[in-house]
Amino acid sequence: MVTDILGQISRVMRQCKFRFRTVSISHLLEVQEAVENLIRQGLINEQLYKNWHFYLSTNNNLPEAETIIIVAMPQPITRLIFEWQGNTFSAEIAPNYIFEEDESRVEENLNAVLSQYGYSIVKAHLALKTLAVRSGLAEYGRNNISYISEFGSFYRLIAFYTDYPCEDDNWGDAKVMKICENCSLCLENCPTGSISSDRFLIRAEKCLGTLNEREPDFPYWAQLQPDWINAFIGCMSCQSICPANKSFVSNILDGDAFSEEETYEILNKTPIVDLSEETRRKIEKFGIGKYLLLASNLSALIEKQILAKQKKSGL
């Protein structure tokens, strides 16, 4: 019966164009110990560790869980349009920042299969990238981002605990893509130097993607470099240049368009409660919690595009 369940899950995931792996919940302690060892070595900032919410223990909502199911959903770059002062500006959102319907689809499909046999699932808040790589679902890139051959780095991860027995434990060693062996493009193109040659882990405290998630405004040294900013949320420098993304980087989804008034409200950090229902709906797609972080990025992107136009026209 268990084998049939796994086969049904495989068929459902293929139909949705998702990828998945299963691992035993027994490996959580190993993950926790590995991360704590990195903290002791000073390779991961302890505050960042806390901020990232790596809940590396069994979910209390399902204490009898035996298996973790880790799922990857393709998520291309999304391009937004902003009207401002009579001009049109674009802004891209890096993968893994759009919150739409795919996560609920995963849960519904898994539950539809497992509930037939009396098993339950609950969402797991875990170190998803670590689980993806250790399960063989993904491989690391030199930039410490994970890649899947069918998606490149353009996908979103989600994990679930289940009391379904772990028939197929895919746990193994973390692997780095072979393409990275003789490539240093991500290192050379990281604007802040968060990727270095003397260690594998990036210096996350210097990464633009990290900074614009935890600071209401960029630190002064980033504000002085508007040309560094390349995305509305997140950072695309190392992913855009990566050869492993060559087949995927031009696959850009058209997102929402923001009117002149909406752009003004974002740039001026208008309280979220004062935004129109339509504007809030657009912002909810990438997280209301990030709303106050958007003004600095958008301002820098607009300035960057204005400077590029002036340079092109010879002004």
C-alpha positions in Angstrom: 0.0 0.0 0.0 2.8 2.4 0.8 4.4 1.9 -2.6 1.1 2.7 -4.2 0.9 5.9 -2.2 4.3 7.0 -3.4 3.4 6.2 -7.0 0.2 8.3 -6.7 2.1 11.2 -5.2 4.6 11.0 -8.1 1.8 11.1 -10.7 0.2 14.1 -9.1 3.5 16.0 -8.8 4.3 15.3 -12.5 0.9 16.5 -13.6 1.5 19.8 -11.8 5.1 20.0 -13.2 6.4 19.9 -9.6 9.4 17.9 -8.3 9.6 16.3 -4.9 11.6 14.0 -2.6 10.9 12.3 0.7 13.3 11.9 3.6 13.0 10.5 7.1 12.3 12.9 9.9 15.1 11.3 11.8 17.6 13.5 9.9 16.3 16.7 11.5 18.8 16.4 14.4 21.7 16.0 11.9 20.6 19.2 10.1 20.3 21.1 13.4 23.7 20.0 14.5 25.3 21.0 11.2 23.8 24.5 11.3 24.8 24.9 14.9 28.4 23.9 14.0 28.5 26.6 11.4 27.4 29.1 14.0 30.1 28.0 16.4 32.7 28.4 13.6 31.4 32.0 12.9 30.3 31.1 9.4 26.7 31.9 10.0 25.6 35.0 11.9 23.6 33.8 14.9 21.1 36.7 14.5 20.5 35.8 10.9 20.0 32.2 11.9 17.2 33.4 14.3 15.7 35.7 11.7 15.5 33.0 9.1 13.4 30.8 11.3 15.0 27.4 10.8 12.5 25.4 12.9 14.6 22.2 13.0 12.4 20.1 15.2 9.2 18.0 14.7 6.1 20.1 14.2 4.0 19.9 17.4 0.9 19.7 15.3 1.9 16.2 14.1 4.2 14.7 16.7 3.8 11.2 15.2 5.3 12.4 11.8 7.7 10.0 10.2 8.4 11.6 6.8 9.2 15.0 5.3 8.1 15.7 1.8 10.0 18.5 0.1 8.4 19.9 -3.1 9.8 22.3 -5.7 7.5 24.5 -7.7 8.8 26.4 -10.8 8.7 30.1 -10.3 10.1 32.4 -13.1 11.2 36.0 -12.6 8.2 38.3 -12.4 8.2 41.8 -14.0 6.1 44.6 -12.5 5.4 47.9 -14.2 5.3 51.3 -12.4 4.1 54.6 -13.8 6.0 57.5 -12.4 6.2 61.2 -13.5 4.8 60.4 -16.9 7.2 57.6 -17.6 7.0 53.8 -17.3 9.6 51.8 -15.3 10.0 48.1 -14.8 11.0 46.2 -11.7 11.7 42.5 -11.4 11.0 40.2 -8.5 13.5 37.4 -8.0 12.2 33.9 -7.7 11.0 32.7 -4.3 9.3 35.9 -3.4 5.9 35.5 -5.0 3.2 34.0 -2.8 0.4 32.7 -5.0 -1.7 29.6 -5.4 0.9 26.9 -6.0 1.6 26.3 -2.3 -2.1 25.5 -1.6 -2.2 23.3 -4.7 0.7 21.2 -3.3 -1.0 20.8 0.0 -4.4 19.9 -1.5 -2.9 17.4 -3.9 -0.8 15.7 -1.2 -3.7 15.6 1.2 -6.0 14.1 -1.5 -3.7 11.2 -1.8 -2.6 10.6 1.8 -6.0 11.2 3.5 -7.4 8.2 1.5 -5.1 5.9 3.6 -5.6 7.7 6.9 -2.4 9.8 6.9 -2.2 13.5 7.6 0.1 16.3 6.6 1.1 19.7 8.1 3.3 22.4 6.7 6.9 22.2 7.9 8.9 25.3 8.7 12.4 24.1 8.0 15.8 24.9 6.3 14.3 24.2 2.9 17.4 24.6 0.8 19.3 22.2 3.0 16.6 19.7 2.7 16.4 20.0 -1.0 20.1 19.5 -1.5 20.5 16.7 1.0 17.5 14.9 -0.5 19.0 15.0 -4.0 16.2 17.2 -5.2 18.6 20.0 -5.9 22.3 20.8 -6.0 24.3 23.8 -4.7 25.7 26.4 -7.0 28.9 28.3 -6.2 26.7 31.2 -5.0 25.2 29.0 -2.3 21.8 29.0 -4.1 20.3 25.7 -5.0 19.5 24.5 -8.5 17.2 21.9 -10.1 18.0 20.8 -13.7 14.5 21.4 -14.9 14.1 24.8 -13.3 17.6 26.3 -12.8 17.4 28.4 -9.6 14.0 29.7 -10.5 11.7 27.7 -8.2 10.0 27.8 -4.8 10.3 25.2 -2.1 7.8 24.0 0.4 7.9 21.1 2.9 5.4 19.0 4.8 5.5 16.6 7.8 3.4 13.5 7.4 2.8 10.4 9.5 3.1 8.3 6.3 6.0 5.9 6.8 9.2 6.9 5.0 9.6 4.1 2.4 12.0 6.1 0.2 14.6 7.9 2.3 16.6 10.0 -0.2 19.0 11.5 2.4 22.6 11.9 1.1 25.5 14.2 0.9 25.2 17.7 -0.4 26.4 18.1 -3.9 27.7 21.1 -5.9 27.0 21.4 -9.6 29.8 20.3 -11.9 29.4 23.4 -14.0 30.7 25.4 -11.0 34.1 23.7 -10.9 35.7 26.0 -13.5 33.3 29.0 -13.2 33.6 32.1 -11.0 31.0 34.4 -12.7 28.8 34.7 -9.7 31.8 35.6 -7.5 33.0 38.2 -10.0 29.5 39.8 -10.4 28.4 40.0 -6.8 28.2 43.7 -6.1 28.8 43.5 -2.4 31.4 40.7 -2.3 29.2 38.3 -0.4 30.5 35.4 -2.5 34.2 34.8 -1.9 36.9 32.3 -3.0 38.0 31.5 0.6 34.8 29.8 1.7 31.8 28.0 0.3 29.1 29.7 2.4 28.3 33.2 1.2 28.5 36.1 3.6 24.8 36.5 4.0 25.1 39.6 6.1 26.5 41.4 3.0 24.0 40.0 0.5 21.7 42.6 -1.0 18.8 40.0 -0.9 19.3 39.6 2.8 19.7 43.3 3.5 16.6 44.4 1.8 14.6 41.8 3.8 15.7 43.0 7.3 16.3 46.7 7.0 13.6 49.4 6.4 16.2 51.3 4.4 19.4 50.1 2.8 22.5 50.9 4.7 24.4 54.0 3.6 27.0 52.1 1.5 24.2 50.5 -0.6 22.3 53.7 -1.0 25.4 55.3 -2.6 25.3 52.6 -5.3 21.9 52.6 -7.0 23.4 50.7 -9.9 23.8 47.7 -7.6 20.0 47.4 -7.1 18.7 45.0 -9.8 15.3 43.8 -8.4 12.2 45.1 -6.7 12.7 42.4 -4.1 15.7 40.2 -3.7 18.9 40.3 -5.8 19.4 38.7 -9.2 23.1 39.5 -9.8 24.5 36.0 -9.3 21.5 34.2 -10.8 21.3 36.3 -14.0 24.9 35.6 -14.9 24.9 31.9 -14.0 25.3 29.5 -17.0 23.0 27.0 -15.3 20.2 29.5 -15.7 20.9 30.2 -19.4 17.7 28.4 -20.5 15.5 30.0 -17.8 16.6 33.6 -17.3 14.6 35.0 -20.2 11.4 33.3 -19.1 9.8 36.3 -17.4 6.2 36.5 -16.3 4.2 39.7 -16.6 3.1 40.8 -13.2 0.9 43.7 -12.0 1.0 47.3 -13.2 1.0 50.1 -10.7 -0.5 53.5 -11.5 1.2 56.8 -10.8 -0.8 57.2 -7.6 0.1 53.7 -6.4 3.8 54.3 -7.2 3.6 57.5 -5.2 2.1 55.7 -2.2 4.8 53.0 -2.3 7.7 55.5 -2.6 6.2 57.5 0.3 5.5 54.5 2.5 1.8 55.3 2.8 0.4 53.2 5.7 -0.9 49.9 4.4 -4.3 50.5 5.9 -4.6 53.6 3.8 -4.0 51.8 0.5 -6.9 50.9 -1.7 -8.1 47.3 -1.7 -6.7 46.8 -5.2 -3.2 48.0 -4.3 -3.2 45.8 -1.2 -4.2 42.8 -3.3 -1.2 43.4 -5.6 1.2 43.8 -2.7 -0.1 40.7 -0.9 1.3 38.6 -3.8 4.8 39.2 -2.5 4.0 39.7 1.2 2.5 42.6 3.1 5.2 42.2 5.6 7.8 43.4 3.1 5.8 46.6 2.2 7.9 49.1 4.0 11.0 47.6 2.4 9.9 48.4 -1.1 10.4 52.1 -1.2 14.2 52.0 -1.2 14.5 49.4 -3.9 11.9 51.0 -6.1 13.5 54.5 -5.8 16.9 53.0 -6.7 15.5 51.1 -9.7 13.8 54.2 -11.0 17.0 56.3 -10.6 19.0 53.5 -12.3 16.7 53.5 -15.3 16.7 57.3 -15.6 20.5 57.4 -15.5 20.6 54.6 -18.2 18.3 56.6 -20.4 20.3 59.8 -20.0 23.5 57.9 -20.8 22.0 56.4 -23.9 20.8 59.7 -25.2 24.2 61.4 -24.4 22.8 63.7 -21.7 
